[in-house]
Amino acid sequence: MMSKYHPEFITITCLNWIPVLANKEHKDIVIGSLGFLVKSGRVKISSFVLMDTHLHLVWQVMDEHKREDVQRDFLKFTSQQILKNLRNANSPWLDELLVNGKDRKYQIWERNSLCIELYGQKVAKQKIEYIHNNPVEAGLCRLPEEYE
């Protein structure tokens, strides 16, 4: 299936760089949601990495969907599931995630995620290598394939 959209490099950061994704259950929520988006034909994912405070991915939104809708749904669903987990665990992070905004009491993700359209193979390859090497650069492993 072809897409009218170019692949995109996206960085999504946890609110105030709080290490919400250090929790394996929270990483599993994100991975499960990405898997759902792929299985439902909303996106194709070329690469991703989950760090403790942020995630990077290269995805391509498929034709019949709008990027804004896909990203909104992904962020909303993962936020709700992570918050549910934090509430059940009575996590002290809830205090740090409290924003008391007009439309939400808590916030998991920073607003305005970085999104760069990838027009050429060279730039796409560069971003995918950046994603794969992110855990190495952070000192979490020696080789990209060692990072879970």
C-alpha positions as CSV (number, residue, x, y, z in Angstrom):
1,M,0.0,0.0,0.0
2,M,1.4,3.4,-1.0
3,S,1.0,6.5,1.1
4,K,0.7,10.2,0.2
5,Y,2.7,11.0,3.3
6,H,6.5,10.9,3.6
7,P,8.0,9.0,6.5
8,E,8.5,11.1,9.6
9,F,11.0,11.2,12.4
10,I,9.2,11.9,15.7
11,T,10.5,12.6,19.2
12,I,8.0,12.4,22.0
13,T,9.2,13.5,25.4
14,C,7.8,12.7,28.8
15,L,6.6,15.8,30.7
16,N,9.5,17.6,32.3
17,W,11.8,14.6,31.3
18,I,10.3,12.5,34.1
19,P,11.5,8.9,33.5
20,V,8.0,7.5,33.1
21,L,9.3,5.0,30.5
22,A,11.8,3.5,32.9
23,N,8.9,1.3,34.0
24,K,8.8,-1.8,31.7
25,E,5.0,-1.9,31.9
26,H,4.9,1.6,30.5
27,K,7.2,0.7,27.7
28,D,5.0,-2.3,26.9
29,I,2.0,0.0,26.7
30,V,3.8,2.1,24.1
31,I,5.0,-0.9,22.2
32,G,1.5,-2.4,22.2
33,S,-0.1,0.8,21.0
34,L,2.5,1.1,18.2
35,G,1.7,-2.6,17.3
36,F,-2.0,-1.8,17.1
37,L,-1.4,1.2,14.8
38,V,0.6,-1.1,12.5
39,K,-1.9,-4.0,12.5
40,S,-4.8,-1.6,11.9
41,G,-3.0,-0.2,8.8
42,R,-2.7,3.3,10.2
43,V,1.1,3.5,10.0
44,K,4.2,1.7,8.9
45,I,7.1,1.9,11.4
46,S,10.7,1.7,10.2
47,S,12.4,2.1,13.5
48,F,11.8,3.2,17.1
49,V,13.6,3.3,20.5
50,L,12.1,3.8,23.9
51,M,14.4,5.6,26.4
52,D,13.4,6.3,30.0
53,T,12.4,9.9,29.3
54,H,11.4,9.9,25.6
55,L,10.9,7.9,22.5
56,H,12.0,8.3,18.9
57,L,10.4,6.7,15.9
58,V,10.3,6.8,12.1
59,W,6.8,6.1,10.9
60,Q,4.7,6.7,7.8
61,V,1.1,7.4,8.1
62,M,-1.0,5.6,5.6
63,D,-3.3,7.3,3.0
64,E,-6.7,7.1,4.5
65,H,-5.5,8.5,7.9
66,K,-4.4,12.0,9.0
67,R,-1.1,12.2,10.9
68,E,-2.6,14.6,13.4
69,D,-5.4,12.1,14.2
70,V,-3.0,9.1,14.5
71,Q,-0.6,10.9,16.7
72,R,-3.3,12.4,18.9
73,D,-4.9,8.9,19.4
74,F,-1.6,7.3,20.1
75,L,-0.6,10.0,22.7
76,K,-4.1,10.0,24.3
77,F,-4.3,6.2,24.6
78,T,-0.8,5.7,26.0
79,S,-1.3,8.6,28.4
80,Q,-4.5,7.1,29.7
81,Q,-3.0,3.6,30.1
82,I,0.2,4.8,31.8
83,L,-1.8,7.1,34.2
84,K,-4.1,4.1,35.1
85,N,-1.0,2.1,35.9
86,L,0.5,5.0,38.0
87,R,-2.8,5.4,39.9
88,N,-3.0,1.7,40.6
89,A,0.6,1.8,41.9
90,N,-0.1,5.0,43.9
91,S,3.1,6.3,42.2
92,P,4.8,9.4,43.6
93,W,5.2,10.5,40.0
94,L,1.6,11.5,39.9
95,D,2.5,14.6,41.9
96,E,5.1,15.5,39.3
97,L,2.6,14.9,36.4
98,L,-0.2,17.0,37.9
99,V,-0.9,19.9,35.6
100,N,-4.6,20.8,36.5
101,G,-5.2,22.0,32.9
102,K,-8.5,22.9,31.4
103,D,-8.7,19.6,29.6
104,R,-6.7,17.3,31.9
105,K,-5.6,16.8,35.4
106,Y,-2.4,14.9,34.6
107,Q,-0.1,15.0,31.6
108,I,2.4,12.3,30.5
109,W,3.7,13.7,27.3
110,E,5.1,17.2,26.5
111,R,3.1,19.1,24.0
112,N,4.4,19.8,20.5
113,S,6.4,16.7,19.8
114,L,9.2,17.1,17.3
115,C,8.2,15.9,13.9
116,I,10.4,16.1,10.8
117,E,9.3,14.8,7.4
118,L,11.9,12.6,5.7
119,Y,12.0,13.5,2.0
120,G,15.1,11.4,1.0
121,Q,16.7,8.1,1.7
122,K,19.9,9.7,3.0
123,V,18.1,11.7,5.8
124,A,15.9,8.7,6.6
125,K,18.9,6.5,7.0
126,Q,20.6,9.1,9.2
127,K,17.6,9.3,11.5
128,I,17.2,5.5,11.7
129,E,20.9,5.2,12.7
130,Y,20.4,8.0,15.3
131,I,17.5,6.0,16.8
132,H,19.5,2.7,16.9
133,N,22.5,4.5,18.5
134,N,20.6,6.5,21.0
135,P,21.0,3.9,23.8
136,V,24.7,3.5,23.0
137,E,25.2,7.3,23.2
138,A,23.3,7.3,26.5
139,G,25.8,4.6,27.9
140,L,23.1,2.0,28.3
141,C,24.8,-0.6,26.1
142,R,27.9,-1.1,23.9
143,L,26.0,-2.1,20.7
144,P,22.6,-1.1,19.5
145,E,21.4,-4.7,19.3
146,E,22.2,-5.2,23.0
147,Y,19.4,-2.7,24.0
148,E,16.0,-4.4,24.6
